[in-house]
């Protein structure tokens, strides 16, 4: 999972009131998981508390695809353990990641592991990277060289490593949503580290609202809201370069690494918020767009009629500017 308590996030606007509805009890579940926070609000006529069920789902995802657990399935696969048995969670993350890798022509690449680790965005400390090291590690990054067949993973090249960090939290949100759906819960909002799914409206007919964070100059700056959106029966995710980074010799290096170059991205795009049919897809596409940059992202969006996005970027005039697709504009709440 993404190892940060404070990622660029979508704020749950819980100050929007919801009138009591007869026979429906409101539950607010919150805590820490996967290196970040989670916040879940749902309404249930049977007054069931699903805290233990959701805790079990969060634990199952960690045990499958967390790089921060030594004996997780992904850690064992990356270590070359041929005895590991893949579960449905790992397979689902692999399939989604492969689809988005193909869709984005490799701007999203879930084999980014060797580069992400070397640049210091995994568990080990960052190493001093040279151009030769970058070129060598970049040869280990190619989603076309990994295969899922017969329940087993095959690498075409030794040294390749998976990294589902850019999809697993979105997948977790979808997994919890599927669980609540299976229990007949009709009204809920799920947020895990800024990846969100909203189901229907609130019981009183009012809309779920979330806020997009305004980029800040420093990672420690207070948070404020750039835009407020309504959300219903879709997933939403934000990826930003202004909170997860490191600095060296006065230069800021983003956590978003381009599989094309092997280096952290260096352009004017600060934040991308994506709405899609699932939180996992939104999560992965937000990362891809952050790597691609604004103009190439716009071109891909023209081919994705069911996906919308909101971009915040630093203009040539040294001001924050935004771009929103028409579908995203329709979700924005006028202040």
Backbone bond lengths (Angstrom), bond angles and torsions (degrees), N, CA, C in turn:
res aa  C-N    CA-C-N  psi(-1)  N-CA   C-N-CA  omega(-1)  CA-C   N-CA-C  phi
1 X - - - 1.444 - - 1.527 109.80 -
2 X 1.317 117.66 170.51 1.446 123.07 178.08 1.526 108.77 -73.32
3 X 1.301 117.25 117.22 1.460 120.67 -172.52 1.522 110.17 -88.01
4 X 1.302 117.66 75.23 1.446 122.75 175.81 1.515 109.46 -157.23
5 X 1.312 116.67 135.28 1.452 120.16 179.27 1.521 110.41 -78.50
6 X 1.336 117.57 -27.25 1.458 120.46 -175.69 1.525 111.60 -124.23
7 X 1.328 118.66 76.62 1.457 120.84 176.32 1.509 110.33 -80.94
8 X 1.352 118.21 168.64 1.455 118.44 167.45 1.526 107.46 -57.45
9 X 1.307 116.93 128.29 1.457 117.65 -169.67 1.505 112.92 -129.46
10 X 1.316 113.27 166.78 1.445 123.25 167.35 1.522 105.91 -102.96
11 X 1.309 116.97 119.52 1.457 120.61 -177.12 1.522 110.79 -76.31
12 X 1.321 116.93 132.18 1.452 120.57 169.89 1.519 107.40 -79.39
13 X 1.310 116.33 120.27 1.451 119.78 -177.20 1.519 109.60 -89.86
14 X 1.320 115.46 78.86 1.453 121.45 -174.70 1.522 112.58 -76.83
15 X 1.360 116.45 -7.12 1.444 118.03 178.26 1.522 111.46 -73.64
16 X 1.340 117.67 -12.51 1.460 120.46 176.31 1.521 108.02 -73.02
17 X 1.303 116.78 116.92 1.460 120.74 -171.66 1.511 112.13 -72.84
18 X 1.313 114.70 156.16 1.458 121.85 173.59 1.521 107.49 -134.49
19 X 1.299 116.35 117.43 1.456 120.18 -178.28 1.522 110.48 -64.51
20 X 1.324 117.63 144.28 1.461 120.40 177.26 1.522 111.42 -56.59
21 X 1.310 115.79 139.35 1.456 121.69 178.29 1.520 107.78 -117.63
22 X 1.308 116.45 130.95 1.459 121.90 -175.72 1.522 110.95 -54.38
23 X 1.328 116.20 133.29 1.460 125.23 174.64 1.531 113.70 72.19
24 X 1.338 118.80 0.27 1.456 120.64 176.95 1.527 109.34 -108.64
25 X 1.330 115.63 123.67 1.460 119.66 177.83 1.519 109.26 -100.64
26 X 1.313 115.49 135.72 1.458 121.15 179.24 1.522 109.99 -89.86
27 X 1.337 115.64 133.04 1.462 121.92 176.23 1.524 109.02 -119.44
28 X 1.325 116.72 134.29 1.458 123.19 174.09 1.519 108.55 -119.99
29 X 1.312 116.21 111.27 1.459 121.37 179.48 1.523 108.53 -110.00
30 X 1.324 117.15 134.85 1.462 120.28 -178.78 1.514 109.84 -150.95
31 X 1.318 115.44 154.12 1.450 120.14 178.56 1.513 110.83 173.05
32 X 1.323 115.63 -164.16 1.465 122.21 177.54 1.516 109.78 -115.38
33 X 1.322 115.38 138.20 1.468 121.86 178.10 1.514 108.13 -161.48
34 X 1.320 116.16 150.59 1.462 122.47 175.21 1.532 111.76 57.42
35 X 1.329 116.86 32.14 1.455 119.89 178.46 1.504 114.15 77.06
36 X 1.331 118.43 9.35 1.454 121.82 -178.48 1.525 107.92 -146.54
37 X 1.326 116.85 -159.48 1.455 121.09 -178.83 1.525 110.26 -107.80
38 X 1.314 115.70 165.14 1.463 119.75 166.07 1.522 108.58 -138.27
39 X 1.330 115.98 149.04 1.463 122.60 178.59 1.528 107.63 -144.56
40 X 1.317 116.28 122.78 1.462 121.68 -175.70 1.524 108.98 -130.52
41 X 1.310 115.94 128.74 1.458 121.81 174.18 1.520 108.10 -121.49
42 X 1.334 116.55 129.38 1.466 119.56 176.21 1.520 109.52 -147.15
43 X 1.332 115.16 159.98 1.467 122.60 179.65 1.523 108.33 -119.80
44 X 1.332 116.13 131.37 1.464 119.94 -174.72 1.525 110.92 -137.26
45 X 1.330 115.54 125.03 1.460 121.01 178.58 1.504 113.42 -69.93
46 X 1.342 117.10 -22.11 1.458 120.76 179.36 1.527 112.16 -93.81
47 X 1.321 115.70 3.08 1.463 122.38 174.84 1.538 112.36 55.22
48 X 1.325 115.93 44.90 1.467 121.27 -178.74 1.527 110.33 -95.01
49 X 1.314 115.93 133.89 1.453 121.61 175.78 1.540 108.38 -97.86
50 X 1.327 116.11 114.71 1.464 121.51 -175.35 1.523 112.90 -98.64
51 X 1.327 118.07 20.54 1.453 120.81 -177.13 1.530 112.01 -55.22
52 X 1.326 118.24 -48.56 1.464 120.45 -177.06 1.522 111.53 -66.35
53 X 1.328 117.29 -35.99 1.465 120.46 178.09 1.519 111.02 -64.70
54 X 1.318 115.73 -43.23 1.464 120.05 -178.58 1.522 110.36 -69.83
55 X 1.329 116.97 -38.25 1.469 119.63 174.91 1.532 110.68 -58.29
56 X 1.317 116.73 -39.48 1.469 120.91 179.89 1.526 110.85 -66.38
57 X 1.323 117.03 -38.76 1.469 120.43 178.62 1.527 110.53 -66.23
58 X 1.326 116.40 -43.39 1.462 120.28 178.48 1.528 111.30 -60.85
59 X 1.318 115.96 -42.08 1.465 121.09 178.88 1.524 110.81 -65.46
60 X 1.324 117.38 -40.77 1.466 121.14 -179.08 1.528 111.16 -63.12
61 X 1.333 116.68 -39.42 1.465 119.80 178.52 1.523 109.81 -65.65
62 X 1.323 117.20 -44.60 1.464 120.37 178.27 1.529 111.35 -58.68
63 X 1.314 116.31 -44.98 1.468 120.20 -177.46 1.520 112.47 -68.11
64 X 1.310 116.07 -16.37 1.460 119.66 179.15 1.530 112.47 -96.13
65 X 1.340 117.84 -51.82 1.466 119.01 -167.32 1.523 114.47 -125.58
66 X 1.332 118.43 16.08 1.456 119.91 177.52 1.525 111.01 -85.95
67 X 1.335 116.08 127.14 1.461 121.23 175.99 1.523 111.85 -76.96
68 X 1.339 116.55 -7.46 1.464 121.16 -176.86 1.517 112.26 -94.73
69 X 1.324 116.45 2.24 1.467 121.50 176.68 1.526 107.93 -116.75
70 X 1.328 116.87 121.44 1.460 121.18 -173.11 1.527 113.54 -61.41
71 X 1.329 116.99 -35.23 1.465 118.96 -176.77 1.518 113.07 -104.43
72 X 1.335 116.78 18.26 1.462 118.84 173.04 1.525 108.96 -65.78
73 X 1.309 115.27 161.89 1.468 118.74 -179.04 1.521 111.08 -61.03
74 X 1.337 117.46 -44.07 1.464 119.41 -178.16 1.522 111.25 -65.46
75 X 1.341 117.59 -37.27 1.468 120.25 178.40 1.521 110.59 -64.99
76 X 1.307 117.05 -39.53 1.464 120.75 179.40 1.532 111.20 -70.25
77 X 1.325 116.83 -39.08 1.471 119.92 176.31 1.524 109.64 -62.12
78 X 1.346 116.43 -46.23 1.465 120.23 -179.56 1.523 112.35 -63.55
79 X 1.344 116.48 -27.67 1.467 120.69 179.62 1.525 112.52 -84.37
80 X 1.340 116.17 -2.03 1.460 119.85 177.86 1.509 114.48 84.27
81 X 1.331 118.02 21.33 1.464 122.33 179.42 1.532 109.57 -74.02
82 X 1.309 116.58 107.44 1.462 121.20 -176.96 1.524 113.01 -78.35
83 X 1.346 117.46 -8.04 1.463 120.59 -178.45 1.528 112.93 -92.49
84 X 1.335 117.06 -7.27 1.452 120.34 -175.53 1.529 110.92 -66.32
85 X 1.329 116.02 138.70 1.462 121.72 177.97 1.524 108.09 -102.62
86 X 1.313 116.36 121.28 1.458 120.99 -178.41 1.520 110.58 -75.22
87 X 1.327 116.99 137.03 1.460 119.86 177.22 1.529 110.07 -100.96
88 X 1.325 116.33 178.82 1.460 120.69 -176.52 1.526 111.81 -66.09
89 X 1.330 117.09 -30.63 1.466 120.81 179.80 1.521 110.49 -66.51
90 X 1.317 116.84 -48.06 1.463 120.54 178.79 1.531 110.26 -60.84
91 X 1.326 116.65 -46.05 1.462 119.98 -178.22 1.527 111.44 -62.14
92 X 1.333 116.40 -41.11 1.465 119.52 -179.67 1.524 110.77 -64.51
93 X 1.340 117.42 -42.36 1.457 120.37 178.08 1.524 111.61 -64.86
94 X 1.320 116.63 -37.82 1.463 120.69 177.03 1.527 110.36 -62.38
95 X 1.312 116.62 -48.45 1.463 121.05 -176.05 1.528 111.42 -64.01
96 X 1.330 116.91 -46.24 1.467 120.02 178.25 1.520 110.52 -61.44
97 X 1.329 116.28 -44.49 1.463 120.65 -178.52 1.523 111.45 -63.59
98 X 1.307 116.59 -40.93 1.465 119.91 179.66 1.529 110.41 -64.76
99 X 1.328 116.45 -41.34 1.469 120.80 179.81 1.528 110.94 -61.40
100 X 1.346 116.75 -44.73 1.462 119.62 -178.66 1.524 110.74 -72.28
101 X 1.314 118.11 -32.43 1.466 120.86 175.49 1.524 110.78 -61.16
102 X 1.318 116.09 -43.60 1.467 120.81 177.45 1.524 110.13 -66.37
103 X 1.330 116.43 -46.09 1.458 122.11 -176.95 1.521 111.97 -59.13
104 X 1.339 116.84 -37.85 1.462 121.50 -176.10 1.527 112.84 -97.33
105 X 1.342 116.46 8.33 1.463 121.32 -179.84 1.528 111.65 55.59
106 X 1.333 115.38 39.01 1.452 120.29 173.19 1.510 116.09 86.35
107 X 1.332 119.11 1.57 1.471 118.92 173.02 1.526 109.82 -67.50
108 X 1.323 115.99 -30.79 1.457 121.22 166.21 1.517 105.98 -102.14
109 X 1.329 117.44 125.16 1.460 120.79 -178.69 1.517 109.04 -144.60
110 X 1.322 116.42 112.43 1.463 121.26 -175.22 1.526 113.02 -77.38
111 X 1.342 117.96 3.57 1.470 120.62 171.60 1.529 110.57 -98.57
112 X 1.331 116.82 20.97 1.462 122.65 -178.78 1.529 111.91 -69.88
113 X 1.319 118.05 -4.99 1.464 123.56 -173.87 1.518 116.56 -44.47
114 X 1.332 120.10 -51.98 1.472 119.93 -178.09 1.529 112.85 -58.92
115 X 1.325 116.85 -39.48 1.462 120.04 179.59 1.522 111.47 -73.55
116 X 1.330 117.33 -42.98 1.466 120.56 -179.96 1.519 111.08 -60.44
117 X 1.319 116.20 -39.35 1.463 120.17 179.38 1.521 110.90 -68.59
118 X 1.324 117.18 -43.27 1.459 120.48 -178.04 1.529 112.23 -65.80
119 X 1.334 115.95 -34.19 1.459 120.00 179.40 1.526 112.18 -80.87
120 X 1.336 117.44 -2.38 1.458 120.55 172.78 1.505 115.70 93.21
121 X 1.343 117.80 19.89 1.459 119.98 -178.86 1.527 112.56 -105.95
122 X 1.331 116.26 15.99 1.466 121.60 169.91 1.519 107.16 -118.08
123 X 1.296 116.74 -149.69 1.458 120.39 -174.00 1.528 112.90 -78.04
124 X 1.325 117.25 -32.14 1.463 119.84 -176.93 1.530 110.47 -82.02
125 X 1.337 115.34 155.80 1.449 120.29 178.78 1.517 110.94 -69.26
126 X 1.308 114.75 152.41 1.457 120.65 179.56 1.529 110.25 -64.03
127 X 1.324 114.91 138.79 1.455 119.45 175.14 1.531 109.19 -98.95
128 X 1.305 116.20 161.77 1.466 120.33 177.74 1.527 108.06 -77.55
129 X 1.307 115.33 106.23 1.460 120.40 -173.31 1.527 111.64 -84.73
130 X 1.335 115.60 134.14 1.456 121.91 171.15 1.522 108.40 -108.98
131 X 1.302 116.64 165.94 1.467 120.27 -179.88 1.530 110.63 -62.06
132 X 1.328 117.19 -33.30 1.464 120.03 178.62 1.530 110.60 -67.53
133 X 1.348 116.46 -40.69 1.459 120.00 178.46 1.530 111.08 -65.45
134 X 1.315 116.12 -42.40 1.464 119.89 178.93 1.521 110.28 -60.91
135 X 1.319 116.86 -46.40 1.463 120.34 -179.84 1.518 111.47 -62.56
136 X 1.336 116.80 -38.41 1.463 120.66 179.96 1.523 111.07 -66.69
137 X 1.331 117.28 -44.41 1.461 121.22 -179.13 1.521 111.70 -70.84
138 X 1.309 116.80 -32.32 1.468 119.99 -178.76 1.527 111.62 -63.62
139 X 1.319 115.91 -25.37 1.470 119.77 177.89 1.531 111.81 -69.03
140 X 1.345 115.94 -17.11 1.466 120.22 178.91 1.522 112.14 -91.93
141 X 1.314 117.00 2.77 1.462 122.23 -177.29 1.525 109.32 -112.25
142 X 1.327 115.85 103.43 1.466 120.49 178.17 1.524 108.50 -167.35
143 X 1.314 116.67 105.38 1.467 121.54 -176.73 1.528 112.44 -61.03
144 X 1.326 117.16 -19.12 1.461 120.55 179.77 1.525 112.09 -72.96
145 X 1.330 116.99 -13.25 1.464 121.42 -175.26 1.523 113.33 -100.80
146 X 1.334 117.32 12.91 1.463 120.63 175.82 1.520 108.65 -126.80
147 X 1.344 115.38 144.88 1.461 119.55 -171.81 1.529 110.05 -141.41
148 X 1.313 115.68 143.17 1.453 122.96 172.94 1.514 107.42 -111.67
149 X 1.323 115.77 113.31 1.465 120.26 -176.71 1.522 109.55 -145.60
150 X 1.315 115.79 129.66 1.449 119.88 178.18 1.513 113.80 61.19
151 X 1.335 116.30 29.01 1.459 119.88 -179.89 1.511 114.08 78.71
152 X 1.320 117.76 9.98 1.465 121.95 -179.13 1.523 110.53 -125.23
153 X 1.330 115.05 155.35 1.459 121.44 176.75 1.520 109.48 -100.85
154 X 1.326 114.77 136.34 1.465 119.91 176.83 1.526 108.71 -125.23
155 X 1.342 115.70 126.03 1.458 122.24 174.20 1.525 109.07 -99.44
156 X 1.319 116.44 134.20 1.457 119.63 175.62 1.519 112.32 -79.51
157 X 1.339 116.16 -13.36 1.452 120.39 -175.79 1.529 109.67 -142.05
158 X 1.311 116.40 133.93 1.459 121.16 178.53 1.525 110.10 -68.60
159 X 1.328 115.85 139.92 1.453 120.77 177.40 1.511 114.76 100.51
160 X 1.332 117.52 -5.42 1.461 120.58 178.40 1.529 109.84 -73.87
161 X 1.339 115.97 149.97 1.458 121.04 -177.62 1.526 110.05 -142.00
162 X 1.323 115.45 138.33 1.454 121.16 176.57 1.537 110.90 -81.41
163 X 1.312 114.46 152.63 1.461 122.35 173.50 1.529 106.99 -147.54
164 X 1.334 116.39 106.77 1.464 121.44 179.92 1.525 111.95 -98.07
165 X 1.331 117.65 15.41 1.456 120.65 -175.59 1.525 113.42 -57.97
166 X 1.311 117.28 -29.15 1.463 120.61 -176.24 1.521 113.18 -89.53
167 X 1.323 116.91 8.20 1.467 119.43 178.65 1.526 112.51 -139.24
168 X 1.337 117.48 -23.68 1.464 120.91 -169.57 1.526 113.42 -66.90
169 X 1.333 118.05 -36.43 1.464 118.37 179.28 1.522 110.73 -70.11
170 X 1.312 116.64 -39.51 1.456 119.15 174.49 1.520 111.21 -61.69
171 X 1.326 116.28 -41.67 1.463 120.65 176.68 1.525 110.72 -61.31
172 X 1.336 117.23 -40.18 1.462 121.05 179.17 1.524 110.86 -59.28
173 X 1.327 116.39 -43.38 1.469 121.02 178.61 1.526 110.18 -60.96
174 X 1.332 116.54 -44.61 1.467 120.08 178.89 1.523 111.37 -63.38
175 X 1.331 116.66 -37.41 1.460 121.10 -179.73 1.530 110.74 -64.27
176 X 1.329 115.74 -43.85 1.467 119.62 178.02 1.526 110.25 -66.10
177 X 1.326 116.82 -39.32 1.464 120.45 178.08 1.526 110.88 -62.04
178 X 1.324 116.61 -42.33 1.473 120.18 177.85 1.525 110.70 -61.35
179 X 1.332 116.10 -38.66 1.466 120.05 178.90 1.528 110.60 -63.44
180 X 1.330 116.78 -48.75 1.467 120.11 -179.41 1.529 110.90 -64.23
181 X 1.331 116.80 -37.42 1.467 120.17 174.84 1.529 110.67 -58.89
182 X 1.332 115.76 -43.07 1.464 120.41 -177.02 1.524 111.87 -65.89
183 X 1.333 116.47 -22.32 1.464 121.44 179.03 1.524 112.34 -92.57
184 X 1.310 115.95 3.43 1.457 119.69 177.74 1.511 114.60 80.43
185 X 1.325 117.84 15.25 1.464 121.07 177.85 1.530 108.15 -77.87
186 X 1.317 116.51 126.48 1.462 121.29 -172.31 1.523 114.23 -101.64
187 X 1.324 117.10 -18.01 1.460 120.18 -174.47 1.531 109.15 -132.49
188 X 1.336 116.62 112.76 1.464 118.76 178.19 1.520 111.36 -159.18
189 X 1.325 113.79 159.37 1.461 123.03 174.36 1.519 107.39 -135.39
190 X 1.331 116.57 125.46 1.465 122.43 -176.71 1.520 108.71 -120.08
191 X 1.316 116.85 132.33 1.464 122.82 178.36 1.525 108.30 -135.02
192 X 1.325 116.13 120.12 1.465 121.60 172.85 1.523 107.24 -124.19
193 X 1.318 115.81 104.32 1.460 120.75 177.54 1.507 115.34 61.01
194 X 1.340 117.26 26.78 1.458 119.98 178.93 1.507 114.16 99.26
195 X 1.326 117.63 -6.16 1.465 121.38 172.71 1.528 107.22 -93.61
196 X 1.327 117.19 131.69 1.457 120.83 -166.65 1.523 111.76 -135.46
197 X 1.345 115.05 144.73 1.458 122.78 167.04 1.523 107.92 -131.78
198 X 1.326 116.38 134.34 1.464 121.90 174.87 1.521 108.19 -116.15
199 X 1.310 115.56 136.18 1.469 119.79 177.85 1.530 109.02 -113.00
200 X 1.331 114.79 119.86 1.461 122.64 179.97 1.529 110.75 54.97
201 X 1.320 117.17 -160.31 1.455 121.67 174.07 1.527 108.42 -98.18
202 X 1.328 116.50 179.54 1.451 120.23 170.82 1.528 108.62 -66.89
203 X 1.307 117.24 159.39 1.472 119.81 -177.52 1.527 114.77 -56.87
204 X 1.349 117.22 -27.77 1.459 119.64 -179.92 1.518 112.88 -86.15
205 X 1.342 116.51 4.74 1.451 120.93 178.01 1.511 114.90 91.69
206 X 1.332 118.13 -5.25 1.462 120.23 177.68 1.523 110.27 -79.66
207 X 1.315 115.69 157.84 1.460 121.25 -174.80 1.522 111.97 -85.18
208 X 1.326 115.27 147.17 1.462 120.17 167.59 1.526 107.29 -70.00
209 X 1.323 116.32 138.43 1.463 120.56 179.10 1.526 110.51 -124.72
210 X 1.317 115.32 141.78 1.462 121.55 175.02 1.519 108.19 -134.18
211 X 1.316 116.20 153.78 1.456 120.93 -179.73 1.506 112.13 -114.74
212 X 1.320 116.57 138.81 1.463 122.31 175.48 1.528 108.22 -89.93
213 X 1.321 115.75 128.94 1.461 120.23 -177.65 1.520 111.91 -70.34
214 X 1.336 114.96 140.79 1.461 121.33 174.45 1.527 108.39 -80.77
215 X 1.338 118.46 132.07 1.474 119.67 179.13 1.523 111.35 -58.51
216 X 1.310 114.96 147.05 1.465 120.85 179.11 1.515 109.34 -118.75
217 X 1.322 115.30 157.93 1.461 119.81 -178.92 1.511 111.62 -69.66
218 X 1.352 116.53 -37.45 1.448 121.74 -179.14 1.525 110.16 -123.40
219 X 1.321 116.28 152.19 1.462 120.89 -178.58 1.514 112.45 -65.43
220 X 1.346 116.60 -20.14 1.462 120.52 -177.35 1.528 112.85 -94.56
221 X 1.324 117.48 -1.86 1.462 120.40 -178.80 1.521 110.95 -66.03
222 X 1.339 115.29 153.54 1.456 120.10 175.19 1.520 110.49 -62.76
223 X 1.339 114.89 154.37 1.458 120.05 -176.56 1.516 111.27 -94.67
224 X 1.321 115.22 144.42 1.452 121.01 175.44 1.524 108.89 -141.87
225 X 1.314 116.03 166.33 1.460 120.84 -173.29 1.521 111.41 -101.08
226 X 1.332 115.30 132.54 1.462 122.03 177.00 1.524 111.35 -87.51
227 X 1.331 116.80 -49.03 1.462 121.80 -178.92 1.525 109.70 -143.19
228 X 1.317 116.21 154.89 1.459 122.38 174.22 1.520 108.39 -114.33
229 X 1.337 115.95 132.62 1.456 122.23 -178.35 1.523 110.23 -121.83
230 X 1.324 115.81 152.05 1.460 120.54 166.78 1.520 107.79 -98.46
231 X 1.329 116.14 151.50 1.463 120.07 -176.32 1.518 109.72 -143.14
232 X 1.344 115.29 136.73 1.463 120.06 -179.72 1.524 109.78 -150.82
233 X 1.332 116.19 117.99 1.469 123.32 173.99 1.525 113.82 60.31
234 X 1.336 116.11 35.40 1.462 120.32 175.70 1.520 109.19 -148.34
235 X 1.345 114.64 170.52 1.445 120.92 178.56 1.514 111.22 -103.27
236 X 1.326 115.96 152.81 1.461 121.68 -178.94 1.526 108.26 -140.86
237 X 1.322 116.37 140.01 1.471 120.36 179.30 1.512 109.88 -149.52
238 X 1.321 115.77 149.12 1.464 121.83 177.36 1.519 109.82 -124.11
239 X 1.321 115.30 137.94 1.461 121.23 171.77 1.521 107.51 -126.75
240 X 1.343 116.47 132.03 1.449 120.15 -177.99 1.514 112.11 -138.11
241 X 1.315 115.89 155.60 1.464 121.02 -177.66 1.522 112.54 -105.30
242 X 1.335 117.84 4.54 1.459 120.11 -171.28 1.520 113.85 -99.20
243 X 1.341 119.05 -3.21 1.469 120.07 177.33 1.529 112.43 -116.72
244 X 1.319 117.51 -32.25 1.465 119.76 177.84 1.523 108.96 -106.20
245 X 1.323 116.39 105.48 1.449 121.15 -178.61 1.530 108.77 -164.45
246 X 1.331 115.89 170.48 1.460 119.58 168.78 1.524 107.74 -133.36
247 X 1.319 116.12 159.12 1.457 120.78 -178.73 1.522 110.38 -118.57
248 X 1.314 114.79 140.77 1.459 120.92 176.77 1.518 108.67 -147.45
249 X 1.326 115.57 129.30 1.464 121.63 179.56 1.520 111.56 52.62
250 X 1.338 116.09 38.76 1.450 120.19 176.71 1.516 115.18 79.25
251 X 1.333 118.34 2.00 1.456 121.80 -179.78 1.530 109.77 -109.59
252 X 1.326 115.95 137.94 1.456 121.39 -179.59 1.533 109.74 -95.16
253 X 1.344 115.96 130.75 1.465 121.59 179.99 1.528 109.24 -112.64
254 X 1.329 115.65 121.77 1.458 121.57 -178.70 1.517 111.01 -72.39
255 X 1.370 116.06 155.53 1.462 120.82 174.71 1.525 111.01 -74.70
256 X 1.345 116.67 -15.33 1.470 120.61 -179.95 1.524 108.66 -80.77
257 X 1.325 116.38 111.39 1.464 121.78 -176.67 1.522 109.58 -102.85
258 X 1.298 116.17 132.82 1.456 120.14 179.26 1.525 110.68 -82.45
259 X 1.337 118.04 120.79 1.468 120.23 175.53 1.524 111.61 -64.01
260 X 1.322 116.32 -19.58 1.468 120.05 -178.25 1.526 112.17 -75.30
261 X 1.330 116.39 -36.02 1.464 120.32 -176.16 1.527 113.14 -110.08
262 X 1.331 116.62 -26.18 1.456 120.74 -175.21 1.508 113.58 88.34
263 X 1.331 117.19 -2.29 1.453 122.02 -177.78 1.529 111.06 -110.67
264 X 1.358 117.20 156.00 1.462 119.31 171.04 1.524 109.89 -58.25
265 X 1.312 116.31 144.63 1.468 119.92 -176.56 1.519 109.83 -64.53
266 X 1.314 116.17 147.53 1.453 122.73 -177.90 1.522 108.33 -136.90
267 X 1.334 115.74 75.08 1.462 119.73 176.60 1.526 109.13 -143.11
268 X 1.326 116.88 -173.86 1.463 120.39 -169.92 1.527 114.29 -90.35
269 X 1.325 118.03 4.08 1.459 120.38 -179.80 1.528 109.82 -81.78
270 X 1.328 116.30 124.05 1.457 121.25 -174.38 1.520 113.43 -102.22
271 X 1.333 116.83 -35.17 1.459 120.28 -173.53 1.520 109.75 -154.80
272 X 1.335 115.51 141.40 1.459 121.79 176.37 1.521 108.49 -132.50
273 X 1.331 116.27 128.03 1.459 121.91 173.42 1.521 107.90 -115.10
274 X 1.323 116.27 129.05 1.467 121.42 -175.07 1.516 110.27 -121.81
275 X 1.315 116.32 136.00 1.461 123.36 171.21 1.522 108.18 -108.88
276 X 1.329 116.64 130.32 1.456 121.22 -178.31 1.527 109.36 -148.79
277 X 1.325 115.78 178.64 1.461 120.43 -176.98 1.521 112.48 -66.97
278 X 1.320 117.25 -20.73 1.461 121.48 178.46 1.521 109.12 -141.99
279 X 1.323 116.09 156.42 1.460 120.24 177.55 1.526 111.08 -67.87
280 X 1.328 117.38 -33.71 1.466 120.42 179.08 1.515 111.11 -62.86
281 X 1.329 116.47 -45.15 1.461 119.99 178.86 1.521 110.32 -66.02
282 X 1.331 117.66 -42.92 1.457 120.73 178.09 1.522 110.99 -60.59
283 X 1.325 116.77 -41.87 1.459 123.20 179.86 1.528 110.67 -59.89
284 X 1.318 115.83 -50.81 1.460 120.41 -177.32 1.528 111.73 -66.34
285 X 1.326 117.17 -41.88 1.459 120.44 -179.31 1.525 111.70 -68.44
286 X 1.335 117.67 -35.18 1.462 119.83 177.37 1.524 110.37 -60.66
287 X 1.324 116.55 -41.10 1.464 120.66 176.85 1.523 111.06 -65.81
288 X 1.333 116.39 -44.44 1.464 120.53 -180.00 1.525 111.15 -60.68
289 X 1.333 117.18 -45.04 1.460 120.87 -179.04 1.525 111.33 -64.73
290 X 1.341 116.37 -37.40 1.463 119.80 178.78 1.521 110.68 -62.58
291 X 1.321 116.63 -35.21 1.470 121.03 177.68 1.528 110.87 -76.04
292 X 1.324 117.18 -40.19 1.458 121.49 -175.53 1.522 113.13 -68.73
293 X 1.332 116.52 -34.90 1.454 119.94 -172.84 1.517 110.41 92.10
294 X 1.322 115.84 167.42 1.456 121.57 -170.57 1.526 113.90 -63.06
295 X 1.301 117.84 -50.55 1.473 120.02 -171.81 1.533 112.01 -66.28
296 X 1.310 117.42 -45.03 1.462 119.37 178.97 1.525 111.16 -68.32
297 X 1.324 116.83 -32.35 1.461 120.54 176.96 1.527 110.38 -64.40
298 X 1.311 116.96 -42.02 1.465 121.06 177.55 1.530 110.86 -57.83
299 X 1.311 116.42 -42.23 1.471 120.55 -178.96 1.521 110.67 -63.84
300 X 1.342 117.02 -42.19 1.465 119.59 179.42 1.522 110.78 -68.50
301 X 1.317 117.39 -37.74 1.467 120.57 -179.64 1.521 112.17 -60.66
302 X 1.311 117.39 -29.57 1.464 120.61 178.30 1.527 111.47 -63.91
303 X 1.339 116.63 -21.44 1.465 121.21 179.54 1.529 112.33 -95.52
304 X 1.344 116.77 -0.07 1.466 121.78 -174.80 1.528 109.21 -122.70
305 X 1.327 117.96 80.85 1.476 120.32 -175.14 1.522 114.89 -63.99
306 X 1.328 118.00 -21.19 1.462 120.86 -178.34 1.524 112.89 -98.17
307 X 1.335 116.32 11.02 1.467 121.22 -179.15 1.524 109.09 -122.11
308 X 1.329 116.18 136.82 1.462 121.57 175.44 1.517 109.22 -128.71
309 X 1.326 115.25 159.48 1.463 118.50 -175.99 1.518 111.89 -150.53
310 X 1.322 114.11 156.11 1.460 123.26 176.79 1.514 107.59 -130.01
311 X 1.337 116.87 125.22 1.462 122.48 -175.59 1.525 110.27 -115.45
312 X 1.322 115.71 140.37 1.462 122.50 170.93 1.521 106.87 -119.77
313 X 1.330 116.41 127.14 1.469 119.31 -176.67 1.525 110.29 -140.99
314 X 1.322 113.84 162.82 1.456 122.06 -179.56 1.526 108.04 -95.43
315 X 1.312 117.11 117.70 1.458 121.49 -172.99 1.523 111.72 -80.85
316 X 1.328 114.90 169.80 1.464 120.35 176.95 1.520 111.30 -65.41
317 X 1.331 115.57 -20.88 1.467 120.25 178.56 1.529 111.95 -89.30
318 X 1.352 115.88 10.00 1.473 122.29 177.15 1.527 111.74 62.81
319 X 1.316 115.21 43.65 1.458 121.97 174.59 1.528 108.54 -132.46
320 X 1.353 114.78 155.49 1.455 119.13 174.94 1.519 109.31 -75.53
321 X 1.332 116.64 128.05 1.464 121.82 176.88 1.523 108.40 -124.77
322 X 1.322 116.21 161.37 1.462 120.60 -179.41 1.519 111.15 -132.66
323 X 1.323 114.39 156.54 1.470 121.58 171.74 1.521 107.46 -139.98
324 X 1.326 116.59 132.85 1.460 121.47 179.44 1.516 109.68 -130.44
325 X 1.324 116.69 139.01 1.457 120.36 172.45 1.526 108.34 -68.19
326 X 1.328 115.40 162.76 1.462 119.47 -177.72 1.528 111.25 -61.51
327 X 1.331 116.60 -38.99 1.452 119.89 179.15 1.515 112.37 -64.09
328 X 1.327 117.02 -36.55 1.458 120.07 178.54 1.524 111.11 -71.07
329 X 1.324 116.68 -36.24 1.461 119.89 178.43 1.526 111.15 -58.44
330 X 1.326 117.07 -35.99 1.464 121.37 -178.54 1.527 112.20 -66.60
331 X 1.337 116.77 -21.07 1.462 120.69 -179.66 1.518 112.59 -88.65
332 X 1.315 117.42 -12.82 1.458 121.13 -174.22 1.527 110.86 -74.21
333 X 1.315 114.82 137.53 1.458 121.86 -179.00 1.519 108.64 -94.47
334 X 1.318 116.68 123.49 1.464 120.67 178.40 1.520 109.81 -68.85
335 X 1.294 116.11 130.39 1.484 120.28 -179.22 1.522 110.00 -85.19
